[in-house]
Structure formats: C-alpha cells, structure tokens
Amino acid sequence: MYLNSQHRDSANLPKSDFEFHLRRLRPIIDLLATKDVKLGGNWFLGGSSIADAHQFPVFNGAAVQKDAIDELRRRNSDDIEDAKFIGIWNGDSQKGWGGSIEFCIDSTVFPNSFELTVNEMNVIASRLGNYKSAAEVVGKVVETYAPSNLTFGPRKYQGKQVFEDRPSVSWMLYLPHALTAAQVPEARALIPVKREDKQQGTIIVSVTDEVFDVNNRDHVKAANDIEIRLADQDLLPRFVDL
C-alpha cells in the first residue's frame, strides 16, 4: 500500500530542522506499530546499500538519535536553504515485510510531501487492516500535516486513475472539505476528520467490504467514478493549483 500527501509548512519554520521533522513522524510510526509490529521497531536512514541503510537508527524510544541528525546535516550541507528529500525504512528487507517513509521538507515553490510505502504479502489483505483501521493511519497523517490532499491505496492504481493532473481516489482520498453523501454518492464511506471539534476535511473511501484490489475492475470503477464526480464539482484540484 502507498500513501502520498502534499502540504505546506509555515514559512516561519527554520530550515534544515531535521530533529523537528523526525520528531513529528513519531506519532505516525507509533500508530503503524499497532497495525503491524514490524512497522514499529527500529527505523533507519536510507543508504546506498543494505549495510549503509542499517548504519543510522533514527529513534531511541521517542527521542530522535543525535547521530541521525548529524548525518542528515552532513548529507545536506550544500543545500541548507533548498528543498530536501529524506528517506527512512523499517530495516526489514524480507519480501512483504518492508516499510519506508520518504518526505520533502523546506520546499518553497512546490508543496512539501509525505509518502508511506507498506510492502504487502498479497492483495486480499493489508498489513494496516480493514478500511476503518487503515483510515486511522490516514487520519493521523492528516492530523500531523494538514495536507491539501492525500491518496492511499495500491501504488499501481496510479496507472488507472482518470486524471493524470489531479490526485487520485484509489482506496481512500482525503480532501480538506466537509463532504456529504449527496455530493459523492459513489463513495462507500465518508469519514470526517476533525480538529478542535471542527471538521477540517473528509476521507473518501471507495471500497469498504474488502481491501482495494487494483486488479478488480469493480474497485477501479468505483474509484474512477468518484474522481469524475469530484472533478465535475470542482472538488478535485489540479496539482498545478496546489
């Protein structure tokens, strides 16, 4: 499964504040650990080889490791003010058990991004659970980053979405709008996301009775129909406008 979101951080946030950005990840990883124990152990900075990618643990409990921060500063010493891409992984190279997070920080022209990849053993079950369980992870990312959009589902759905220049629905799509069933009748579920008791957006779910399967025509059609419905109402933004 693959989650991709875009957000804009405050212009007042200091550049190259790696500790802040890694610390901000911790609640997401803690939640992932409740879904799959292999996603809650040690996470490491990515590297050019398996040995390199086990060299720098990111966390020590809830705290961020100083060695990881120092290594990120070393890797990004030439572009302190520029956008930076950081990758971490759960250290498990066994097929079907890996997990990785990649995120962009300090971007000023384009939105920053957050991407989560959870390798799966098969297409009929997800390590994150059913749609309600997986939506909890989506909601935690929304709570953390307040994204302008977020897509969650099989990565291969990207080749089957209706609009290449807009976010896709896939299994779930988050938009920062309070949506109703009358607006999106094709959705199987609409999950409100609240902040301080006020709805800040909606998670739109295309399939609820099973895990979204990109090889299932009915699943793909359900997601496609939602994309068309949203675009017809100017609710599915173009990437160029974000």
C-alpha positions in Angstrom: 0.0 0.0 0.0 1.1 3.5 -0.8 0.2 6.8 0.8 1.1 10.1 -0.7 0.2 13.6 0.6 1.1 17.2 0.0 1.2 20.0 2.5 2.8 23.4 3.1 4.6 24.1 6.3 4.7 27.5 8.0 7.2 30.0 6.4 8.4 30.6 10.0 9.7 27.1 10.4 13.5 27.1 10.5 15.3 25.5 7.5 17.0 22.1 8.0 15.3 21.5 11.3 15.7 17.7 10.9 15.0 17.0 14.6 11.6 18.7 14.3 10.6 16.8 11.2 11.7 13.4 12.5 10.0 14.0 15.9 6.8 14.9 14.1 6.9 11.5 12.5 7.0 9.6 15.7 3.2 9.5 16.4 2.6 8.1 12.9 5.1 5.4 13.5 3.6 4.6 16.9 0.3 4.1 15.2 1.8 1.9 12.5 3.2 -0.3 15.2 -0.3 -1.1 16.5 -1.2 -2.3 13.0 1.9 -4.3 12.3 4.7 -4.9 14.8 7.3 -4.9 12.1 6.5 -1.3 11.4 7.1 -0.2 15.0 10.7 -1.4 15.6 13.9 0.4 14.6 13.7 2.8 11.7 16.9 3.8 9.9 18.1 6.5 7.5 18.2 5.2 3.9 21.5 4.3 2.3 23.2 3.2 -0.9 23.4 -0.4 0.3 21.7 -2.7 2.9 24.8 -2.2 5.2 24.7 1.6 4.8 20.9 1.6 5.4 21.3 -0.1 8.8 24.0 2.4 10.0 21.9 5.2 11.4 18.9 4.3 13.6 16.5 7.3 13.7 14.9 6.9 17.1 15.9 5.9 20.6 12.4 5.3 22.1 10.5 8.6 21.4 13.7 10.6 21.1 15.5 11.3 17.8 19.0 10.0 17.6 21.7 12.7 17.5 23.8 10.6 15.1 20.9 10.5 12.6 20.5 14.3 12.8 24.3 14.8 12.3 24.2 12.5 9.3 21.3 14.4 7.7 23.2 17.7 8.3 26.3 16.2 6.6 24.3 14.9 3.6 22.6 18.2 3.1 25.4 20.6 4.0 25.5 22.1 0.5 21.7 23.0 0.3 20.7 24.2 3.7 18.1 26.6 2.2 16.8 24.3 -0.5 14.2 21.6 -0.5 15.5 18.3 0.9 14.3 14.7 0.5 14.7 12.4 3.4 14.1 8.6 3.4 13.8 6.2 6.3 12.9 2.5 6.4 12.0 -0.2 8.9 15.2 -2.2 8.3 13.4 -5.3 7.1 14.4 -6.4 3.6 12.4 -9.6 3.7 9.8 -9.7 0.9 6.4 -8.4 2.1 7.7 -7.0 5.4 9.4 -3.8 4.4 8.2 -0.3 5.0 9.5 3.1 4.1 8.8 6.8 4.6 10.0 9.5 2.3 9.3 13.1 2.8 10.3 16.5 1.4 11.0 19.5 3.6 11.9 23.1 3.1 10.2 23.4 -0.3 9.1 27.0 -1.0 8.0 26.7 -4.7 6.2 23.4 -4.6 4.3 21.7 -1.6 6.2 19.5 0.8 5.3 15.8 0.6 4.9 12.8 2.8 5.0 9.3 1.4 4.5 6.0 3.2 5.1 2.6 1.5 4.0 -0.6 3.2 5.0 -3.7 1.3 2.2 -6.3 1.3 2.2 -10.1 1.2 -0.9 -10.3 -1.0 -3.7 -8.3 -2.5 -6.6 -9.6 -0.4 -5.4 -8.3 2.9 -3.4 -5.3 4.2 -0.9 -5.1 7.0 -2.8 -2.0 8.0 -6.1 -3.9 8.4 -9.6 -3.2 7.0 -10.7 0.2 5.7 -11.5 1.5 9.2 -8.1 0.5 10.5 -6.3 1.9 7.5 -8.3 5.1 7.7 -6.9 5.7 11.2 -3.4 5.9 9.7 -4.7 8.3 7.0 -6.3 10.4 9.8 -3.1 10.5 11.8 -1.2 11.8 8.7 -3.9 14.4 8.2 -3.7 15.4 11.8 0.1 15.8 11.6 0.5 17.6 8.3 -2.9 19.1 7.4 -2.4 18.2 3.8 -4.1 19.8 0.8 -4.7 16.2 -0.5 -3.8 12.7 0.4 -4.2 9.4 -1.6 -4.0 5.9 -0.1 -4.1 2.6 -1.9 -2.1 0.3 -4.2 0.7 2.2 -6.0 -0.3 0.5 -9.3 -3.6 2.4 -9.2 -1.7 5.5 -10.5 -1.9 3.9 -13.9 -5.6 3.6 -13.8 -6.8 6.9 -12.4 -8.9 9.2 -14.6 -6.9 12.4 -14.4 -3.1 12.5 -14.5 -3.0 16.1 -13.4 -5.1 15.6 -10.2 -5.0 13.5 -7.1 -6.4 10.0 -7.4 -9.0 8.4 -5.2 -7.6 4.8 -5.1 -8.8 3.2 -1.9 -9.0 6.5 0.0 -8.7 10.2 -0.8 -8.5 13.0 1.8 -9.7 16.5 0.8 -9.9 19.5 3.2 -13.6 19.9 2.7 -16.7 18.8 4.6 -18.3 16.5 2.1 -21.8 14.9 2.2 -23.2 11.7 0.6 -25.3 13.9 -1.7 -22.1 15.4 -3.1 -20.3 12.0 -3.5 -23.0 9.3 -3.8 -20.5 6.8 -5.3 -18.4 6.8 -2.1 -18.8 3.7 0.1 -17.9 5.8 3.2 -17.2 9.4 4.1 -15.1 9.7 7.3 -15.0 13.2 8.8 -11.6 14.4 10.1 -11.9 17.0 12.9 -9.5 19.4 14.6 -10.6 21.1 17.8 -14.1 19.8 17.4 -14.4 21.4 13.9 -14.4 19.3 10.7 -11.3 20.1 8.7 -11.9 17.6 5.9 -13.2 14.2 4.7 -11.7 10.8 4.0 -13.5 9.4 0.9 -13.5 5.6 0.8 -14.1 3.8 -2.5 -14.3 0.2 -1.1 -15.4 -0.9 2.4 -16.2 -4.7 2.2 -12.6 -5.7 1.3 -9.2 -4.4 0.7 -8.9 -2.3 -2.5 -7.5 -4.5 -5.3 -6.2 -2.8 -8.4 -6.9 -5.9 -10.4 -10.6 -5.8 -9.5 -12.5 -3.9 -12.2 -15.3 -3.0 -9.8 -12.9 -1.5 -7.4 -11.2 0.6 -10.1 -14.5 1.7 -11.5 -15.7 2.8 -8.0 -12.6 5.0 -7.6 -12.8 6.3 -11.1 -16.5 7.2 -10.7 -15.7 9.2 -7.5 -12.9 11.1 -9.3 -15.3 12.1 -12.1 -17.9 13.2 -9.6 -15.5 15.3 -7.6 -14.0 16.9 -10.8 -17.4 17.8 -12.1 -18.0 19.8 -8.9 -14.5 21.4 -8.9 -13.7 19.5 -5.7 -10.7 17.6 -7.2 -7.9 20.1 -7.5 -5.2 20.2 -10.2 -1.7 19.7 -8.9 -0.7 23.0 -10.6 -3.1 24.9 -8.4 -1.9 23.4 -5.1 
